[in-house]
């Protein structure tokens, strides 16, 4: 994990990289967007592919207790320290990568720990998504968008939307001019508090 030591009091971004490929297209697009953040904005980058993190075990109904390892504790601290959580994942099988989904699964554990205030502390913060896919039609990623939107709704968070890019080969997203233009203003977008679709506006 790397941290920018300069940190204004208002916003702190956690970028969670969920690709199985180091410096993949999704990460490149996320970094292009992050470069546009105001000078001094705290940026904390976590690469899940290099973080020794076990598969999540749901222990809500077990009599024992789950002992969190140092990597999990560090990830939880980083999550709670951020005002803005950016999930950076290529589109795998029309949704998030396994690494990214596992990270969200750990949210389930943090929500149900005895005495947990994880839900209360995450409420009002902002969830963002960045994804690159081989398909040209963004509707192919509807499953990914729904996952992030509904996760934000459940947590009473804001949702800033998803920055889309096109690419498959390493570095190919750099040729997606539309994505690179969108990246320049992505984090300036309005991020409203969201609700489930069945609850209305």
Secondary structure, DSSP 8 states (H G I E B T S, - for coil): -EE-S---SS-EEEEEE--SSTT-HHHHHHHHHHTTS-TT-EEEEEETTTS--------TT-SS-----HHHHHHHHHHHH-SEEEEE---BTTB--HHHHHHHHHHHHHHHSTT--HHHHHTT-EEEEEEEES-S-GGGGHHHHHHHHHHHHHTT-EEEEEEEEE--STTGGGG-HHHHHHHHHGGGS---B---GGG--
